[in-house]
Amino acid sequence: MPTQLVQDNHANDVRVKTVYSGDVMITYIKHNITLEEFTQEMIAICRFLPDQVFTMKWVDEEGDPCTISTQLELDEALRLYELNRDSELTVHGKCYYY
């Protein structure tokens, strides 16, 4: 179940603004989230089909989109989020139809 509806006690969590198909959704994730957990969160929030091919990109401090496809890339996004003391991590989702 997506956690964007849960609003209590997120002081230590990362606020994630997810943009997909013209919609903007807010959710909260733990700092030590795994790529698998993050992917499942995005599937739930964006309502992707279980076998849907999609990409996730976060927007860095210069406004550049950076792909999140490995644990290392996710960890780097979260590291820079903390380092820059950002108010939220912005993630764009895009699905592909074949």
Salt bridges, closest charged atoms under 4 A:
ASP13 OD2 - HIS10 ND1 2.94
ASP13 OD1 - LYS30 NZ 3.06
GLU76 OE2 - ARG79 NH2 2.91
GLU82 OE2 - HIS31 ND1 2.37
GLU88 OE1 - ARG15 NE 2.82
GLU88 OE2 - LYS17 NZ 3.57
